[in-house]
Amino acid sequence: MKLFAYSRWDAVSVLAALAHLAFNIYLIVGFESRPLWLSAALGAIYAISISWNINSISHNFIHTPYFRPRWMNYAFSLLESVAIGFSQTYYHWVHMRHHSGNSDRPDDKGHTIDPLSIYKHGKNGEPENVFSYTFLSFFRDDIGDIHRAIAKRRPFDANWGRFELATFVAVVGLALLYDWKAVLFFVPFYYLGNCLSSLNGYYEHLNGDPDEPIAWGVSSYRRFYNWLWFQNGYHAEHHYRPKTHWTDLPALHQRIAEEQAAAGTHVISTCHALGFLAPENHKDGKPHEA
């Protein structure tokens, strides 16, 4: 029986997730033996690793679960929950709502389908300020509402999400018993990592077109970025065909490049997290090309 559901390349993602979890453990276990400046440097890497995992490994797993056996997907979901510090199952629901709305603008009652829409808290139909979106999105998730929404159709998954959260809390509790100073030291970096993930999401949709499917997302074709982030740069392509396996996104881009150009699909010359540096995102920037 084949182990992987879509591609053996997913083994790389699984190994990367295990490495991320091992790194998190090392941060706590080795804290007392390291100088604070080194722990601070590792904390910065930890923050980046949270955004990296959420937007690559965890994200791809939502759309194309890695394993054929269901129990292995549930097990990996639990592993990811501990690694990123939030229920993978809950994240799955939030992200699928994101794809239902595709960063839609508020309706006449001020509601959006997409809870992550950059327009949800904006004014006059404009995107929210990047600073408030980046630093406040972490506090906007309502875990109770997410749980109830999942429980309506998938009660087992809702309870599994609750179990994932409980497992993460238990792991944090054990870490506090082992070295409470280390845990408190890395809490700000945990928050920063979630902020970086929101920043990444902001520029995945800034200057996208919520009314044009092929231009819903914003892409970046930087080779190193896509290599390291498991093709997350192909975000317009991903929103257009979300069930496409991450290894097939470059080929999808080649097939639809002319259609993208005709629709004005926005492309930036930096990775998404550095979108504020992309000249294409400023009025005086250079024309973009799909």
LINPEHU-V592591 format. One record per backbone hydrogen bond with DSSP energy under -1.0 kcal/mol. CO is the residue of the C=O (numbers start at 0). NH is the residue of the N-H. If there is no record, write none. Layout:
# LINPEHU-V592591
CO/NH, CO/NH
This chain:
# LINPEHU-V592591
2/67, 6/9, 7/10, 8/11, 9/13, 10/14, 11/15, 12/16, 13/17, 14/18, 15/19, 16/20, 17/21, 18/22, 19/23, 20/24, 21/25, 22/26, 23/27, 24/28, 25/29, 27/30, 30/33, 34/38, 35/39, 36/40, 37/41, 38/42, 39/43, 40/44, 41/45, 42/46, 43/47, 44/48, 45/49, 46/50, 47/51, 48/52, 49/53, 50/54, 52/57, 55/59, 56/60, 57/61, 58/62, 59/63, 65/4, 68/72, 69/73, 70/74, 71/75, 72/76, 73/77, 74/78, 75/79, 76/80, 77/81, 78/82, 79/83, 80/84, 80/85, 86/90, 87/91, 88/92, 89/93, 90/94, 91/95, 92/96, 93/97, 94/98, 95/99, 96/100, 97/101, 106/109, 110/106, 113/116, 116/119, 117/127, 118/121, 122/125, 128/132, 129/133, 130/134, 131/135, 132/136, 135/138, 136/139, 141/145, 142/146, 143/147, 144/148, 145/149, 146/150, 147/151, 149/152, 149/153, 153/157, 154/158, 155/159, 156/160, 157/161, 158/162, 159/163, 160/164, 161/165, 162/166, 163/167, 164/168, 165/169, 166/170, 167/171, 168/172, 169/173, 170/174, 171/175, 172/176, 173/177, 174/178, 178/182, 179/183, 180/184, 181/185, 185/189, 186/190, 187/191, 188/192, 189/193, 190/194, 191/195, 192/196, 193/197, 194/198, 195/199, 196/200, 197/201, 198/202, 201/204, 201/205, 203/217, 204/207, 208/211, 211/214, 212/215, 214/208, 218/267, 221/225, 222/226, 223/227, 224/228, 225/230, 230/233, 232/219, 232/234, 233/237, 234/238, 235/239, 236/240, 240/243, 244/247, 247/251, 248/252, 249/253, 250/254, 251/255, 255/259, 256/260, 257/261, 258/262, 259/264, 265/218, 270/273, 271/274, 273/276, 274/277, 277/280, 278/281, 281/284
